[in-house]
Amino acid sequence: MEYVSSSNEADKEVGFLIPPQIAYLCELQVKRTLAECPGIYVLIDGPRLYCGCSHNLKVRFPNSRKKQGFAKKVLCFPVQSERIREVRHILDDLEAKAISALFTLINGHGLPFELANSDHACFLPSEAWSSPPSELLKVAICIAQTVLYSTGVPQAAIDLPRRDLLGTALYSVLRSYNTANWKHIVSSELRKRNKPGHPSSPIPIVHVN
C-alpha cells in the first residue's frame, strides 16, 4: 500500500506555505508546549475529531477546545512561511481540504469516527484520485492519514477508498462491522506496528507531554 507521501514534492513550498514536516501529539497541557506558529490542528477525544487551522496554534487551541467541548489530545501540524500575511488563504484552503480528506477516509472506509466539522465535510474532488493530485491536496490527504494513523486505524483504511464506491450501501456494512469489532481491529494493528518493516506514520509524530 502507498501513502500520499509527505516527502519529496510535498517538501516544497505550496505557494508561500512550507508543508508540515512533523506532527506533535499533545496531551491536555498543550498550551505550555505548543509553539506560537501557524498550522493545522485536530482535536481528538475517542471517536470524536475536529479539524481547524490557526496562525497561532498556542493561542487558538484552548479557545477551540472550549468551543467544541471536547479534546483529550490534539495533533498539531505546524507550517512555516516567511510571508505570513499572504498565506492566510492558503492555510484556510489547506484546512478545508484536510476536513474533506478526513470525511472521505472516515466515510469511504466506514470508520467509527464522528467528524464535528460541518463546513467542508464532503468527499474529496475527483482530482484526489488523479496522478498526481495538486500539492496542496496531497498535503491535506497526508494530514488526514496521519490523524487516523495516530488513533490506531489499520493501514488499509488510511489509503484513499475506491471513488466509485463512495456513498454506496457498502459504507453501512463497513461501519457496522468496524463498530462491532473496533477494539480488536486497533489492538491487532498496534501489534503489527511493532514488527520490522511495518509502514510508519505518513508524517512523523512526536509525542509531547
MARPA-64372 format. One record per residue: residue number from 1; x, y, z of N, C-alpha, C, O in turn; residue in one letter. Coordinates in Angstrom, 3 decimals. Atoms other than C-alpha are relative to their C-alpha. Last residue first. Example, Ala and Ser with C-alpha at 12.3 -4.5 7.8 and 13.67 -1.06 7.14 Angstrom:
2
R/nr/nu/nv/nw/cau/cav/caw/cu/cv/cw/ou/ov/ow/rest
R/2/-0.820/-1.190/-0.060/13.670/-1.060/7.140/-0.770/1.090/0.730/-0.261/2.198/0.899/S .
R/1/0.890/-1.190/0.000/12.300/-4.500/7.800/0.900/1.200/0.000/1.936/1.181/0.665/A .
//
This chain:
209
R/nr/nu/nv/nw/cau/cav/caw/cu/cv/cw/ou/ov/ow/rest
R/209/0.661/0.121/-1.312/3.942/15.554/27.476/-0.379/1.371/0.540/-0.942/1.472/1.630/N .
R/208/-0.406/-1.074/-0.902/4.693/15.867/23.751/-0.789/-0.135/1.295/-2.019/-0.187/1.274/V .
R/207/0.886/-0.084/-1.150/4.568/12.816/21.491/0.562/1.028/0.991/1.721/0.952/1.401/H .
R/206/-0.750/-0.141/-1.241/6.360/13.396/18.181/-0.998/0.167/1.131/-1.853/1.051/1.072/V .
R/205/0.701/-0.534/-1.168/4.630/12.095/15.060/0.924/0.016/1.206/1.571/-0.983/1.520/I .
R/204/-0.510/0.459/-1.294/6.369/11.622/11.691/-0.693/0.701/1.173/-0.908/1.913/1.139/P .
R/203/-0.792/-1.104/-0.535/4.075/12.496/8.751/0.490/-0.458/1.372/-0.330/-0.860/2.198/I .
R/202/-0.306/-0.807/1.191/2.877/9.426/6.837/0.810/1.253/0.324/1.781/1.567/-0.365/P .
R/201/0.941/-1.095/0.202/3.180/7.409/10.086/0.374/0.809/-1.248/1.556/1.069/-1.475/S .
R/200/0.093/-0.962/-1.096/5.272/4.265/9.753/-1.012/1.092/-0.347/-1.646/1.052/-1.402/S .
R/199/-0.008/-1.420/0.363/4.810/1.300/7.446/-0.181/0.907/1.213/-0.964/0.616/2.117/P .
R/198/1.368/-0.519/0.050/5.649/-2.090/9.022/0.031/1.487/-0.321/0.854/2.211/0.240/H .
R/197/0.509/-0.177/1.346/9.097/-3.278/8.023/-1.412/0.514/-0.096/-1.905/0.772/-1.193/G .
R/196/-0.870/-0.686/0.968/10.059/-4.673/11.403/-0.672/0.099/-1.371/-1.367/-0.820/-1.806/P .
R/195/-0.791/0.897/0.829/7.150/-5.683/13.676/0.840/0.801/-0.998/0.397/1.842/-1.483/K .
R/194/-1.236/0.339/-0.709/5.940/-3.422/16.466/0.917/-0.891/-0.829/2.059/-1.144/-0.444/N .
R/193/-0.923/-1.128/0.100/3.363/-1.849/14.145/1.313/-0.251/0.728/2.297/0.448/0.486/R .
R/192/-0.719/0.066/1.271/1.672/-5.237/13.745/1.044/1.111/-0.109/2.085/0.926/-0.739/K .
R/191/-0.981/1.088/-0.099/0.767/-5.258/17.431/0.835/-0.093/-1.270/2.043/-0.323/-1.212/R .
R/190/-1.096/-0.480/-0.839/-0.864/-1.840/17.056/1.055/-1.073/0.201/2.241/-0.759/0.288/L .
R/189/-0.828/-0.932/0.762/-2.958/-3.099/14.140/1.201/0.464/0.814/2.312/0.533/0.288/E .
R/188/-0.725/0.798/0.988/-4.247/-6.085/16.096/0.940/0.877/-0.818/2.074/0.491/-1.101/S .
R/187/-1.037/0.732/-0.730/-5.168/-3.841/19.031/0.836/-0.858/-0.941/2.046/-0.984/-0.757/S .
R/186/-1.075/-0.925/-0.387/-6.991/-1.484/16.640/1.121/-0.740/0.723/2.294/-0.508/0.430/V .
R/185/-0.665/-0.487/1.215/-9.058/-4.203/14.956/1.195/0.878/0.359/2.279/0.725/-0.205/I .
R/184/-0.849/1.080/0.506/-9.875/-5.904/18.275/0.789/0.453/-1.222/1.964/0.116/-1.363/H .
R/183/-1.071/0.214/-0.982/-11.134/-2.667/19.785/0.957/-1.091/-0.472/2.174/-0.953/-0.349/K .
R/182/-1.046/-1.013/0.057/-13.058/-1.846/16.592/1.150/-0.231/0.987/2.312/-0.061/0.619/W .
R/181/-1.291/0.674/-0.176/-15.006/-5.071/16.180/1.174/0.956/0.191/2.328/0.540/0.084/N .
R/180/0.116/1.192/-0.843/-18.648/-4.007/16.499/1.362/-0.608/0.350/1.502/-1.267/1.380/A .
R/179/0.479/-0.406/-1.318/-18.048/-0.501/15.174/-0.030/-1.176/0.960/0.355/-1.046/2.122/T .
R/178/-1.082/-0.667/-0.716/-15.945/-1.812/12.295/-0.412/0.413/1.402/0.376/0.283/2.339/N .
R/177/-1.043/0.965/-0.335/-18.597/-4.293/11.168/1.101/0.648/0.841/1.516/0.096/1.860/Y .
R/176/0.541/0.940/-0.984/-21.440/-1.786/11.348/1.060/-0.998/0.452/1.204/-1.270/1.644/S .
R/175/0.159/-0.729/-1.264/-19.423/0.906/9.565/-0.498/-0.936/1.107/0.014/-0.903/2.226/R .
R/174/-1.320/-0.169/-0.598/-18.317/-1.496/6.833/-0.096/0.673/1.365/0.596/0.283/2.305/L .
R/173/-0.496/1.329/-0.348/-21.877/-2.556/6.086/1.341/0.104/0.718/1.551/-0.515/1.761/V .
R/172/0.758/0.470/-1.168/-23.177/0.996/6.209/0.483/-1.355/0.478/0.564/-1.610/1.679/S .
R/171/-0.396/-0.781/-1.169/-20.419/2.217/3.854/-0.692/-0.516/1.256/-0.042/-0.700/2.286/Y .
R/170/-1.163/0.652/-0.603/-21.048/-0.617/1.381/0.436/0.732/1.270/0.946/0.111/2.202/L .
R/169/0.428/0.763/-1.173/-24.505/0.842/0.756/1.163/-0.678/0.701/1.036/-1.085/1.856/A .
R/168/0.814/1.186/0.272/-22.934/3.379/-1.608/-0.369/-0.703/1.306/0.041/-0.281/2.388/T .
R/167/1.424/-0.279/-0.104/-21.770/6.926/-0.893/-0.907/-1.177/-0.285/-2.124/-1.008/-0.362/G .
R/166/0.364/-1.024/-0.982/-18.248/6.345/-2.164/-1.509/0.246/-0.025/-2.116/0.380/-1.088/L .
R/165/0.812/0.592/-1.063/-17.893/3.067/-4.074/-0.425/1.012/1.065/-1.143/0.660/2.002/L .
R/164/1.279/0.452/0.550/-16.715/4.547/-7.401/-0.913/-0.626/1.058/-2.091/-0.869/0.795/D .
R/163/0.904/-1.118/0.246/-14.007/6.541/-5.592/-1.375/-0.456/-0.480/-2.382/0.170/-0.150/R .
R/162/0.375/-0.021/1.414/-12.294/3.491/-4.173/-1.067/1.072/-0.226/-2.092/1.100/0.453/R .
R/161/0.938/1.050/0.404/-11.039/4.418/-0.733/-0.290/0.086/-1.489/0.024/1.087/-2.133/P .
R/160/1.239/-0.534/0.561/-7.891/6.536/-0.268/-0.928/-1.142/-0.415/-0.479/-2.092/-1.057/L .
R/159/-0.103/-0.271/1.438/-5.387/4.664/1.881/-1.312/0.604/-0.491/-2.358/0.400/0.126/D .
R/158/-0.590/-1.327/0.102/-5.750/5.005/5.636/0.197/0.388/-1.462/0.289/1.569/-1.796/I .
R/157/1.059/-0.996/-0.136/-8.178/2.103/5.935/0.530/1.423/0.004/-0.232/2.372/0.186/A .
R/156/0.889/0.057/1.165/-5.677/-0.423/4.562/-1.078/1.066/0.041/-1.582/1.472/-1.006/A .
R/155/-0.607/-0.546/1.208/-3.076/0.637/7.119/-0.974/0.061/-1.183/-1.041/1.069/-1.886/Q .
R/154/-0.833/0.900/0.803/-5.243/-0.034/10.134/0.473/0.632/-1.307/-0.148/1.557/-1.830/P .
R/153/0.720/0.488/1.180/-6.536/2.897/12.231/0.929/-0.869/-0.841/2.075/-0.487/-1.080/V .
R/152/-0.066/1.448/0.143/-4.627/3.108/15.507/-0.772/-0.568/-1.165/-0.994/-1.778/-1.226/G .
R/151/1.042/0.612/-0.828/-5.552/6.644/16.584/-0.023/-1.525/-0.113/-0.834/-2.182/0.540/T .
R/150/-0.297/-0.252/-1.415/-2.302/8.202/15.319/-1.012/-0.647/0.938/-0.711/-0.874/2.110/S .
R/149/-1.081/0.897/-0.411/-2.831/6.576/11.900/0.257/0.142/1.496/0.477/-0.855/2.184/Y .
R/148/0.600/1.313/-0.198/-6.141/8.423/11.614/1.042/-1.035/0.428/0.755/-1.899/1.257/L .
R/147/0.960/-0.073/-1.112/-4.501/11.804/12.149/-0.564/-1.389/0.294/-0.562/-1.831/1.442/V .
R/146/-0.783/-0.012/-1.232/-1.571/10.904/9.885/-0.903/0.045/1.225/-0.633/-0.623/2.224/T .
R/145/-0.534/1.347/-0.200/-3.882/9.948/7.014/0.761/-0.096/1.320/0.654/-1.093/2.034/Q .
R/144/1.120/0.853/-0.416/-5.768/13.236/7.379/0.473/-1.429/0.271/0.035/-2.054/1.236/A .
R/143/0.386/-0.403/-1.353/-2.510/15.213/7.254/-1.112/-0.901/0.525/-1.040/-1.387/1.654/I .
R/142/-1.040/0.514/-0.878/-1.315/13.258/4.201/-0.293/0.351/1.461/-0.054/-0.460/2.356/C .
R/141/0.256/1.432/-0.140/-4.606/13.973/2.458/1.003/-0.619/0.966/0.644/-1.463/1.787/I .
R/140/1.228/0.152/-0.783/-4.164/17.704/3.108/-0.321/-1.478/0.240/-0.685/-1.862/1.352/A .
R/139/-0.332/-0.301/-1.393/-0.550/17.631/1.877/-1.214/-0.213/0.894/-1.089/-0.772/1.983/V .
R/138/-0.855/1.079/-0.494/-1.540/15.895/-1.348/0.341/0.206/1.470/0.315/-0.739/2.258/K .
R/137/0.877/1.140/-0.246/-4.381/18.368/-1.871/0.796/-1.182/0.543/0.320/-1.893/1.427/L .
R/136/0.768/-0.304/-1.201/-1.994/21.308/-1.503/-0.920/-1.161/0.368/-1.087/-1.466/1.549/L .
R/135/-0.843/0.035/-1.187/0.460/19.790/-3.994/-0.806/0.205/1.277/-0.636/-0.540/2.242/E .
R/134/-0.708/-1.250/-0.271/-2.190/19.081/-6.608/0.792/-0.110/1.295/0.495/-0.944/2.150/S .
R/133/0.900/-1.101/-0.361/-3.052/15.459/-7.352/0.818/1.261/0.261/2.048/1.211/0.267/P .
R/132/0.161/-0.183/-1.447/-0.528/13.247/-9.208/-1.045/1.080/0.279/-1.334/1.889/-0.602/P .
R/131/-1.415/0.222/-0.250/-1.848/11.125/-10.651/0.853/1.008/-0.751/0.949/0.958/-1.977/S .
R/130/-0.809/-0.146/1.201/-5.570/11.632/-10.265/1.461/-0.189/0.364/1.810/-0.247/1.544/S .
R/129/-0.337/1.330/0.514/-7.531/10.202/-7.347/0.822/0.074/-1.286/1.150/-0.955/-1.877/W .
R/128/-0.765/0.712/-1.023/-7.590/13.470/-5.409/0.451/-1.372/-0.480/1.449/-1.906/0.004/A .
R/127/-1.426/-0.291/0.161/-8.643/15.310/-8.599/0.857/-0.797/0.993/2.013/-1.108/0.705/E .
R/126/-0.584/1.087/0.793/-12.036/13.611/-8.326/1.499/0.176/-0.199/2.218/-0.796/-0.429/S .
R/125/0.260/-0.080/1.439/-12.897/16.077/-5.577/0.712/-1.123/-0.742/1.637/-1.740/-0.214/P .
R/124/-1.039/-0.678/0.767/-12.743/14.911/-1.956/-0.393/0.089/-1.475/-1.147/-0.753/-1.963/L .
R/123/-1.009/0.832/0.638/-15.992/13.874/-0.330/0.997/0.848/-0.789/0.660/1.910/-1.312/F .
R/122/0.504/0.589/1.234/-17.764/16.360/1.914/1.115/-0.842/-0.609/2.268/-0.758/-0.186/C .
R/121/0.136/1.435/-0.260/-17.375/17.874/5.361/-0.673/-0.657/-1.200/-1.878/-0.908/-1.194/A .
R/120/-0.985/0.763/0.776/-16.181/21.287/4.083/-0.053/-1.500/0.259/0.810/-2.234/-0.223/H .
R/119/-0.532/-0.606/1.220/-18.196/23.110/6.762/1.078/-0.896/-0.601/1.931/-1.423/0.113/D .
R/118/1.110/0.020/0.952/-19.856/20.747/9.234/0.433/0.623/-1.323/0.141/0.085/-2.391/S .
R/117/0.090/-1.086/0.987/-16.850/19.829/11.361/-1.232/-0.172/-0.873/-1.574/-1.288/-1.266/N .
R/116/0.838/-1.088/-0.507/-17.501/17.505/14.306/-0.136/1.163/-0.978/-1.040/1.987/-0.836/A .
R/115/-0.677/-1.238/0.366/-16.196/14.429/12.492/-0.910/1.167/0.357/-1.990/1.321/-0.214/L .
R/114/0.947/-1.079/0.202/-17.501/11.367/14.313/0.783/1.278/-0.276/1.519/1.756/0.587/E .
R/113/-0.385/-1.317/-0.502/-15.406/8.228/13.996/-1.103/1.003/-0.296/-1.888/0.830/-1.229/F .
R/112/0.885/-0.450/-1.083/-16.352/4.556/13.634/0.463/1.299/0.660/0.723/1.339/1.863/P .
R/111/-0.700/-0.040/-1.281/-14.652/4.043/10.252/-0.909/0.576/1.083/-1.693/1.485/0.809/L .
R/110/0.945/0.349/-1.054/-16.856/3.032/7.309/0.633/-0.007/1.380/0.341/-0.887/2.189/G .
R/109/-0.385/1.272/-0.613/-13.935/3.015/4.870/-0.942/-0.418/1.130/-0.724/-1.451/1.763/H .
R/108/-0.337/0.963/1.040/-15.227/5.678/2.484/0.348/-1.374/0.542/0.125/-2.391/-0.114/G .
R/107/1.217/0.513/0.626/-16.968/7.533/5.289/0.290/-1.045/-1.077/-0.495/-1.973/-1.273/N .
R/106/0.923/0.533/-1.011/-13.932/8.001/7.507/-1.208/-0.651/-0.655/-1.577/-1.774/-0.310/I .
R/105/-0.576/1.217/-0.566/-11.434/8.365/4.652/-0.952/-0.646/1.004/-1.116/-1.866/1.014/L .
R/104/-0.082/1.035/1.033/-13.603/10.832/2.731/0.530/-1.315/0.558/-0.019/-2.379/0.269/T .
R/103/1.360/0.450/0.300/-14.545/12.927/5.766/0.025/-1.162/-0.990/-0.709/-2.137/-0.827/F .
R/102/0.443/0.781/-1.153/-10.899/13.133/6.839/-1.387/-0.581/-0.250/-1.636/-1.755/0.026/L .
R/101/-0.754/1.254/0.031/-9.908/14.231/3.329/-0.387/-0.898/1.173/-0.538/-2.108/1.002/A .
R/100/0.569/0.838/1.054/-12.681/16.834/3.251/0.704/-1.351/-0.080/0.063/-2.377/-0.308/S .
R/99/1.312/0.433/-0.490/-11.514/18.237/6.574/-0.646/-0.943/-1.010/-1.176/-1.992/-0.643/I .
R/98/-0.277/1.005/-1.026/-7.919/18.318/5.278/-1.303/-0.538/0.595/-1.421/-1.735/0.859/A .
R/97/-0.345/1.254/0.674/-9.091/20.093/2.114/0.303/-1.111/1.002/-0.001/-2.275/0.740/K .
R/96/1.195/0.507/0.680/-10.841/22.817/4.091/0.269/-1.348/-0.659/-0.554/-2.260/-0.577/A .
R/95/0.940/0.482/-1.022/-7.842/23.262/6.409/-1.233/-0.631/-0.657/-1.652/-1.725/-0.279/E .
R/94/-0.560/1.257/-0.492/-5.459/23.521/3.456/-0.910/-0.611/1.063/-1.119/-1.823/1.085/L .
R/93/0.275/1.007/1.021/-7.705/26.158/1.887/0.530/-1.365/0.426/-0.103/-2.388/0.167/D .
R/92/1.437/0.287/-0.046/-7.659/28.203/5.086/-0.374/-1.092/-1.001/-1.194/-1.961/-0.706/D .
R/91/0.227/0.775/-1.209/-3.869/27.914/5.217/-1.475/-0.359/0.145/-1.807/-1.474/0.547/L .
R/90/-0.528/1.340/0.252/-3.623/29.051/1.595/-0.230/-0.893/1.207/-0.596/-2.058/1.053/I .
R/89/0.944/0.730/0.848/-5.970/31.993/2.203/0.486/-1.406/-0.308/-0.324/-2.313/-0.502/H .
R/88/1.273/0.257/-0.666/-3.898/33.168/5.189/-0.940/-0.838/-0.862/-1.494/-1.829/-0.387/R .
R/87/0.253/1.423/-0.060/-0.502/32.762/3.480/-1.376/-0.332/0.575/-1.760/-1.502/0.595/V .
R/86/0.506/0.499/1.272/-0.111/36.329/2.239/-0.463/-1.456/0.084/-1.110/-1.951/-0.838/E .
R/85/1.196/-0.760/0.370/0.176/37.827/5.712/-0.617/-0.539/-1.285/-1.838/-0.536/-1.439/R .
R/84/1.179/0.488/-0.681/2.537/35.043/6.837/-1.264/0.754/-0.391/-2.348/0.170/-0.361/I .
R/83/0.943/-1.052/0.386/5.207/35.805/4.264/-1.370/-0.364/0.555/-2.287/-0.712/-0.189/R .
R/82/-0.664/-1.272/-0.215/8.240/33.893/5.562/-0.928/1.170/-0.324/-0.603/2.325/-0.048/E .
R/81/0.112/-0.943/1.102/6.125/30.785/5.944/0.730/1.282/0.365/0.640/1.758/1.497/S .
R/80/-0.912/-1.138/-0.016/6.276/27.672/8.039/-0.267/0.900/-1.195/-0.667/0.441/-2.265/Q .
R/79/-0.505/-0.338/1.326/3.702/25.059/8.893/0.875/1.236/0.128/0.819/1.950/1.130/V .
R/78/-0.523/-1.349/0.243/2.960/23.376/12.198/0.459/0.167/-1.442/1.003/-0.759/-2.045/P .
R/77/-0.846/0.046/1.186/0.817/20.217/12.126/0.502/1.411/-0.292/-0.121/2.137/-1.066/F .
R/76/-0.302/-1.276/0.657/-0.764/19.739/15.545/0.989/-0.191/-1.140/1.946/-0.958/-1.035/C .
R/75/-1.091/0.294/0.927/-2.474/16.654/16.932/0.227/1.242/-0.840/-0.660/1.674/-1.575/L .
R/74/0.021/-0.803/1.221/-4.575/17.483/19.967/1.226/-0.365/-0.821/2.332/-0.486/-0.296/V .
R/73/-1.278/-0.164/0.678/-5.484/15.173/22.791/-0.182/0.965/-1.158/-1.295/1.204/-1.626/K .
R/72/-0.973/0.569/-0.923/-8.235/14.787/25.365/1.404/0.151/-0.568/2.390/0.203/0.168/K .
R/71/-1.380/0.149/0.480/-10.383/17.142/23.348/0.875/-0.513/1.125/1.270/0.247/2.009/A .
R/70/-0.730/1.266/-0.149/-14.024/18.048/23.903/1.422/0.153/-0.501/1.740/1.075/-1.253/F .
R/69/0.414/0.747/-1.182/-16.478/20.913/24.348/0.663/-1.353/0.150/0.209/-2.176/0.945/G .
R/68/0.465/1.322/0.431/-16.138/22.263/20.806/-0.460/-0.862/1.171/-1.291/-1.753/0.997/Q .
R/67/1.157/-0.135/0.879/-15.966/25.897/21.946/-0.572/-1.357/-0.393/-1.791/-1.534/-0.407/K .
R/66/1.130/-0.479/-0.793/-13.663/25.217/24.900/-1.265/0.077/-0.840/-2.343/-0.287/-0.371/K .
R/65/0.393/1.093/-0.896/-11.301/23.123/22.784/-1.216/0.390/0.834/-2.126/-0.417/1.026/R .
R/64/0.702/0.993/0.805/-11.257/25.785/20.097/-0.481/-1.154/0.862/-1.590/-1.655/0.679/S .
R/63/1.294/-0.556/0.391/-10.383/28.513/22.581/-0.825/-1.017/-0.775/-2.029/-1.147/-0.557/N .
R/62/0.892/-0.053/-1.175/-7.614/26.422/24.194/-1.390/0.532/-0.344/-2.385/0.037/0.186/P .
R/61/0.475/1.285/-0.499/-6.187/25.527/20.725/-0.911/0.104/1.222/-1.986/-0.496/1.207/F .
R/60/1.260/0.479/0.548/-6.082/29.005/19.216/-0.525/-1.258/0.676/-1.729/-1.386/0.895/R .
R/59/1.119/-0.825/-0.448/-3.431/30.670/21.360/-1.335/-0.615/-0.403/-2.299/-0.569/0.361/V .
R/58/-0.021/-0.063/-1.464/-0.729/28.020/21.064/-1.187/0.776/0.547/-1.735/0.424/1.591/K .
R/57/0.548/1.221/-0.577/-1.626/27.270/17.444/-0.097/0.070/1.521/-1.054/-0.437/2.106/L .
R/56/-0.707/0.143/-1.266/-1.062/30.860/16.311/-0.612/-1.190/0.733/-1.606/-1.043/1.445/N .
R/55/-1.303/-0.629/0.204/-1.970/31.444/12.654/0.810/0.004/1.288/1.974/0.406/1.287/H .
R/54/-0.254/-1.228/-0.729/-4.750/28.935/13.114/1.354/0.559/-0.395/2.254/-0.171/-0.809/S .
R/53/-1.282/-0.608/0.337/-6.376/25.966/11.458/0.148/1.287/0.783/-0.838/1.857/1.250/C .
R/52/0.000/-1.458/0.142/-9.142/23.561/12.415/1.367/0.492/-0.419/2.303/-0.296/-0.558/G .
R/51/-1.162/-0.544/0.702/-10.077/19.877/12.388/-0.127/1.511/-0.146/-1.178/2.015/-0.540/C .
R/50/0.311/-1.333/0.530/-12.440/18.308/14.914/1.271/0.572/-0.591/2.308/0.600/0.071/Y .
R/49/-1.089/-0.764/0.614/-12.497/14.619/15.763/-0.503/1.370/-0.418/-1.655/1.526/-0.821/L .
R/48/0.337/-1.352/0.455/-14.675/12.465/18.023/1.239/0.742/-0.496/2.291/0.726/0.142/R .
R/47/0.404/0.009/1.405/-14.144/8.700/18.234/-0.278/1.392/-0.580/-0.565/1.522/-1.770/P .
R/46/0.638/1.252/0.375/-12.098/8.895/21.437/-0.359/0.011/-1.474/0.516/0.196/-2.320/G .
R/45/0.564/0.479/-1.260/-11.363/12.573/22.014/-0.775/-1.278/-0.294/-1.967/-1.229/-0.600/D .
R/44/0.289/1.439/-0.037/-9.119/14.066/19.347/-0.527/-0.370/1.377/0.104/-0.074/2.392/I .
R/43/0.381/0.419/-1.339/-8.859/17.749/18.398/-0.429/-1.457/-0.050/-1.167/-1.860/-0.949/L .
R/42/1.156/0.897/-0.072/-7.080/18.226/15.078/-0.223/-0.392/1.453/0.651/-0.985/2.085/V .
R/41/0.088/0.792/-1.223/-4.699/21.115/14.384/-1.256/-0.864/-0.067/-2.230/-0.509/-0.731/Y .
R/40/1.253/0.744/-0.092/-3.468/22.756/11.183/0.009/-0.770/1.318/1.048/-1.285/1.730/I .
R/39/0.102/1.408/0.345/-0.701/25.336/11.238/-1.411/-0.537/0.071/-2.369/0.196/0.315/G .
R/38/1.218/0.385/0.724/0.619/28.740/12.129/-0.037/-1.490/-0.272/0.992/-2.164/-0.233/P .
R/37/-0.222/0.095/1.442/3.245/29.278/14.834/-1.304/-0.381/-0.677/-2.217/-0.881/-0.019/C .
R/36/0.858/-1.048/0.564/3.380/30.214/18.502/0.269/0.060/-1.500/1.027/0.905/-1.975/E .
R/35/-0.685/-1.205/0.453/4.871/26.916/19.623/-1.011/1.002/-0.551/-2.110/0.629/-0.960/A .
R/34/0.140/-0.363/1.401/2.868/24.399/21.578/0.746/1.284/-0.330/0.793/2.218/0.470/L .
R/33/-0.980/0.652/0.866/4.229/23.110/24.877/-0.082/0.419/-1.460/0.898/0.279/-2.192/T .
R/32/-1.364/-0.283/-0.426/2.618/25.140/27.613/1.038/-0.497/-1.003/2.193/-0.071/-0.973/R .
R/31/-0.239/-1.440/0.110/-0.775/25.291/25.942/1.428/0.360/0.380/1.975/1.348/-0.110/K .
R/30/-0.699/-0.391/1.234/-0.629/21.543/25.399/0.336/1.473/-0.061/1.266/1.855/-0.771/V .
R/29/-0.733/-1.222/-0.319/-1.411/20.569/28.985/0.754/0.558/-1.201/1.914/0.955/-1.089/Q .
R/28/0.837/-1.114/-0.434/-4.136/18.110/27.984/0.764/1.301/0.209/0.225/2.374/-0.066/L .
R/27/1.030/0.330/-0.970/-1.981/15.746/25.926/-0.672/1.289/0.470/-0.602/2.309/-0.216/E .
R/26/-0.093/-0.587/-1.328/-0.073/16.675/22.790/-1.157/-0.455/0.883/-2.272/-0.667/0.407/C .
R/25/1.159/0.543/-0.698/0.608/14.817/19.567/0.121/0.399/1.459/1.007/-0.072/2.173/L .
R/24/-0.156/0.093/-1.441/3.023/16.976/17.551/-1.301/-0.475/0.626/-2.335/0.179/0.486/Y .
R/23/1.241/-0.261/-0.720/3.283/16.464/13.796/0.253/-0.206/1.489/1.031/-1.075/1.883/A .
R/22/0.150/0.781/-1.219/6.449/16.769/11.707/-1.317/0.387/0.652/-1.778/1.521/0.515/I .
R/21/-0.951/1.093/0.096/7.429/18.037/8.255/-0.094/-0.928/1.203/0.481/-2.016/1.205/Q .
R/20/-0.522/0.552/-1.254/4.419/20.303/7.902/0.930/-1.172/-0.250/0.634/-2.054/-1.056/P .
R/19/0.835/1.006/-0.661/4.066/21.992/4.482/0.641/-0.562/1.267/1.858/-0.478/1.432/P .
R/18/-0.848/1.181/-0.062/6.042/25.176/3.633/-0.760/-1.054/0.798/-1.006/-0.848/1.986/I .
R/17/0.098/0.889/-1.157/3.489/27.789/2.623/0.962/-1.172/-0.114/1.026/-1.829/-1.152/L .
R/16/-0.954/-0.519/-0.980/4.153/30.739/0.299/0.125/-0.937/1.202/0.847/-0.633/2.151/F .
R/15/0.154/-1.442/-0.028/2.544/28.955/-2.650/1.081/0.550/0.898/2.271/0.349/0.652/G .
R/14/1.281/-0.046/0.691/2.826/25.343/-1.608/-0.403/1.466/0.022/-0.953/1.950/1.011/V .
R/13/0.978/-0.999/-0.412/6.509/25.344/-0.747/-1.258/-0.138/-0.841/-1.196/-0.321/-2.056/E .
R/12/-0.133/-1.294/0.654/8.298/22.101/-1.482/-1.046/0.974/0.520/-2.055/0.562/1.093/K .
R/11/-0.962/-0.795/-0.750/8.504/19.215/0.957/0.132/1.406/-0.573/0.657/2.304/0.086/D .
R/10/0.703/-0.691/-1.074/5.285/17.810/-0.514/0.949/0.799/0.875/0.496/1.595/1.697/A .
R/9/0.745/-1.151/0.492/7.148/17.037/-3.744/-0.661/0.784/1.121/-0.725/2.011/1.061/E .
R/8/-0.209/-0.354/1.403/9.744/14.864/-1.999/-0.816/1.217/-0.398/-0.530/2.327/0.051/N .
R/7/-1.355/-0.338/0.401/8.320/13.916/1.371/0.031/0.358/-1.479/-1.003/0.414/-2.144/S .
R/6/-0.271/-1.343/-0.499/4.843/13.952/2.903/1.414/0.438/-0.368/1.855/1.511/0.044/S .
R/5/-1.233/-0.282/-0.718/3.809/10.981/0.803/0.100/1.442/0.462/-0.405/2.357/-0.189/S .
R/4/-0.286/-1.265/0.665/0.259/10.093/-0.072/1.181/0.570/0.766/1.034/0.974/1.919/V .
R/3/0.559/-1.194/-0.602/0.615/6.605/1.300/0.121/1.155/-0.985/0.871/1.090/-1.958/Y .
R/2/-0.764/-1.233/0.065/1.200/3.517/-0.772/-0.766/1.117/0.706/-1.979/1.260/0.556/E .
R/1/0.826/-1.190/0.000/0.000/0.000/0.000/0.866/1.248/0.000/1.918/1.271/0.638/M .
//
